Amino acid sequence: MKTFTYTIKDELGIHARPAGLLAKTAKALDSEITISKGEKTVGAAKLMALMGLGVKCGDKITVTINGGNEDASERAMREVLEDNL
């Protein structure tokens, strides 16, 4: 299992477009990926659940990757976050 923390830099937080990109990326990977904010944890492949976290600019999220090729999945998720959020 791999875990990393990311601070959201997008002034709108996790909104529809980046949430869609996160979900699309997570679905394409062979690992189980979750995203947490505070006490809430959701599957990264679930668009509406991601938006339901209410992540705003400056919030820290924790990404957990389990199973499959964890190294490649971590790189892919970091890239999407850094490029879009």
HELIX and SHEET records of a PDB file:
HELIX    1   1 ALA A   16  ALA A   28  1                                  13    
HELIX    2   2 LEU A   47  GLY A   52  1                                   6    
HELIX    3   3 GLU A   70  ASN A   84  1                                  15    
SHEET    1   A 4 LYS A   2  THR A   7  0                                        
SHEET    2   A 4 LYS A  60  ASN A  66 -1                                        
SHEET    3   A 4 GLU A  32  LYS A  37 -1                                        
SHEET    4   A 4 LYS A  40  GLY A  43 -1                                        
END                                                                             
